[in-house]
Amino acid sequence: MNLLSSLDDTVPQGTTASPFGAASDLRFQSTEPGADQRWSTWPATLPSERGPEPRPDWLVTSAAAIDTELGVVKTGKEADLFLIERAVPDAPADVPGNRSLLAAKRYRTTEHSDFHRSAIYTEGRGTRRTRDMRALTKGTSYGRAIARVQWAYAEFDALGRLFELGAAVPYPVQVSETEVLMEFVGEGRVAAPRLAQVRAKPDELRDLFHQVADFMRTLAFAGLAHGDLSPYNLLVHRGRVVAIDLPQVVDVVANPQGFDLLHRDCVNVCDWFTRQRLECDAEELFGELIADVYR
């Protein structure tokens, strides 16, 4: 599921100081939270619910910061993505740590019935509480609520692990209940385009393929696979490929479907590049990745 597209014209212009964009000229109406605002949720999170250290200098951690919701980036069947400005009121915008743009991915609440993440991704994962496991199995309303929280935390954990491995993913800022806050990948109010939207020259296309393959190798060395990789959840920002939508990342060995999911990733990627007239062999890529898993 892709969750990124351009914001509509009602969203204020601004950029972020992260590697994926920069922030300026965003203003507050007051120093108290107003409409579409809240105090920063950073102070309320546990250390385990925050991104890995060392943290980037653009990250706003001040308890005086306010989160301003700037608009919807994209709606999806299972989650919606919002653009958030986190900033310290009246602080200089050009000083790192005072102001930045974040993407808030919010998994749908229990009243929505279209949350249907496949159980094949969760094979090999554990649930500590017996009551939770029974509810998940039965698909009760409580079980569906637990599933949404688990998927949010699974995505946050995957982002953190892959970021530490050096993979090109958004920096995970924090997680709370069904909301994952992460680095916004884009220019100003416009999200980076999906790979599927990119029209590249042959040399550029070859470089993009190598970047995708390198991302897959980084995961394979750690015994992992994206599990749902496609040109629709790969962004291209300033020539750099960035992977998103990661809650289903699987342990290739522990999950009985792991190698099938890895193979599907290879086929999805190579099919798209082949349609762009770049020679690409999914079986060859799959073989190389299997070798990386067992190194």
N, C-alpha and C positions, 0 to 999 in steps of 0.2 A: 504494500500500500504506500503510495507516495503521499507526502503531506506538505509539499512545498510548492508555492506558486507566488506570483506577484500580489502584493497587497493592493487594496483599492485606493483611489485617489484621496480618500478622506484621511489617510494615515499621514502624520507629519513627516517631513523629510528628515533623515538623520542617518548616520553610519556608525559602525562599531569599531573600537580600537583593537579588536582581536585580529588574528591572522586572516580571518575571513571577511573583514570589513571594518569601518571606523565610525565613531559617533560624534555629532555636533549639532548645535542649534535646536536642541529639544528643550522645551520650557515647561515649568510647572505653573499652575494657577495660584497655588498656595503651598505653604509648608505642612499643611494637614492633608491627609488623604481625602480626595474628593471623588467624584464620579469616575468609575473605572480605575481607581487607585486603591492601594493597600500599603501598609508598612511592609518593608522587605521581610520576607519569610526566612531569610538566611539565619538570623539569630535563634530561631525556634528549631532548627534542624540539629540532629545529632551529628557528631563527627563522622559516623559511618554513613550518613546520608549526604555527605559533601564530597565534591570531586577530589581526585588525587592531588597530592603535593609533589613538587612545588606548584603552587597555584599561579596561573598567569597574572601579570600585573594589571590587566584590564578588569579583573574580577572585582565587583563591588561587594565588600563584606561589612560595611558600616551599618550599625543598628539604626542610624538616622536616615537611611536610604528609603525611598518610596518606589514601589513598583507601579508603573502606569501601563495599563493595557492599551496598546495602540491599534489593534485590529486583528482580524482573523487572517492567518496566512493560508490555511487550507483546512477544509473539513474532510473527514474520512469516516468509514464505516465503524471503526473501532476507537478512533481518537481524533481530536481536533488540535490544530497547531495555532498558537497565538503569538503575536509579537509583543514583547514586554520591554519597556525601558526601566532599568533599575538605576536610580541616581540619588545623590545626596543633594537636597534642595539648596540652591544658592552657592554651591561649591563650584569651583572652576571646572568647566566641562572638559578642558584639554589636559587635565591632570589624571593620569592613570589611577583607576580605583575609585573614581568619583561618578562615572557614568558609563553605561554600556547597554547594548541591545542583547536580549536573550530570546530564545525560542522556548515557549512553554507548551509541551505536549501533554494533553490531558486525556486520559482514557475515559471513555464514556461511563456514566453512572448507571446504577442498576435499573433505572426505568427505561433504558434503551435496550432493545432486544437483539441488536445486530452485532454484538461482540461474539466472535466465533473463531478465535485463534485455535488452530488445530492442535489436538493433543499429541500429535507425532513429535512436536518440538519439545514437549515436557517429559518425554520418556527419559529416564535416567536422572531426573531431578527429584529431589525429596521435598516433602512437606512435613514439618515437625509435628503439627497438631493433628490428632486423629479426627477431631470434629471437622477441621478444615478439609481434610482429605475426603471424608464422607460427603460433605457438602459439594465439593468440586465434582466428585463422581456422579452425584445425583443431579447436578445442575440446578440446585435451588437458588433462590434470589440471594441468599447469603453466600452460596458458593460462587455465584457470578460476581458478587462484590469482591470476594477474596481474590478471584482470578484477575480482576482489573488491577488490584493493588500488586499482585505478584508479577504481572506483566510489566507494570511501571518499574518496579524494583529490578526485574530481570534486565530491562533495557538500560537502566542506570548502571547496573553492575557490569553489563557488557561494554558499555561506552567507556567506563573507567578502566576496565582491563585492557581493552584494545588501545585506548589512549596511552596507557603505560607501556604497551608493546611497541608504540611508535606508529600505529596504524592511523591513516587519515580519517578521523572521525571528529565530530564536534566535541569540544571539551564539555564533560558533564558537570554542571554547576551544583545541582542538588536534586533530591527527590523527596516528595512528601505525599503520602497517600497515593492518589492516582495521577499526580502531576510530576513530570520530569522537566526540569529547567536545564537548558543547554545553550551552548554558544550558537548564535544566529549566523548562518552561513549565507552571505549575500552582500549586495551593495546598496546602501541606504535602506529604503523600504522594500526593495525588490530582492526576493530570495534567488539564490543561484539556480540556474537552469538544471533540469535533469539531463543526464547523458542522452536520454531518448530524444531530447529537444535540440541537441547540438548538431550542427552541420560543420564538420571539420574537413580540412584538406588531408590527403593521404598521410603525410608525415605527422600531422597533428593526431590523426586517428590512431596511428601506430603507437604514438606516445601514450595516448589515453588507454589503449589496450594493455600496454606494459604496466601502467599504473594500477589498473584493475587486477591484473595477474599478480603484481607485487602485494597488493592488499590481501588477496586470497592466500598467497604464500605466507604472509605474516600470521594469518589465522591458522593455517595448516601446521606451521612450526609449533604452535601452541596447542595443537590437537583439536582445532575448532573449525567450523564452517558457518558462514552467514546463514544459510538455510533458506533464504528467500531472495537471493541476489538477482537483480535485473537492472536494465538501464533506467528503470523508473525509481529506484532508490539509491542511485549514484548521482551525485551532484558534480558539476564542473564549475569551479570557482577560480578565476584567473589562471586557467590552464591546469589546475590541480583537481584531481578526482577525490571526492569526499563521500564516504558511505554513511547512510542513514538507515533508520528503521531496523533496529537491532535486537528487539526483545526475544527473537526466536533463535539467536545464536546457539548452536548445538555443539556438544562434545562428540566428535566424530566416532570415537571408540565406545563411549558409554551409552550413547543413544543407538538403539537397534536400527534406526533409519538413517544414522549419521552419514554413511557413505553414499546412500541414495540421494540424500539432500545435497551433499557435496557435488555429486555428479550432476544433479539438476542445476546447481549454480553454474557449473562449467558450460552446460548446454545453453542455458539462458544467455549467458554472456557471449559465447562464441556465435550463437545464432544471430544475435544483433550485429556484431561486428562483421560477420559474413555478409549480412544484408547490406552493410555499408561498403562492401567490396574490399574488405580487408581479410586476407587469408588467415583462417583461425581453425584449429583442430581441437574440438572439445575433449576427445578421448586422450589426446596427447597431454593437454593441460591437466586433465583428471589424473592421469598416471603420474605426472610430476608432483601434483599435490599429495597424492597418497604416499609417495616416497618421502615428502617433507613431513607428513604426519608421523612416520615411523623413524625419523632421524633422531 
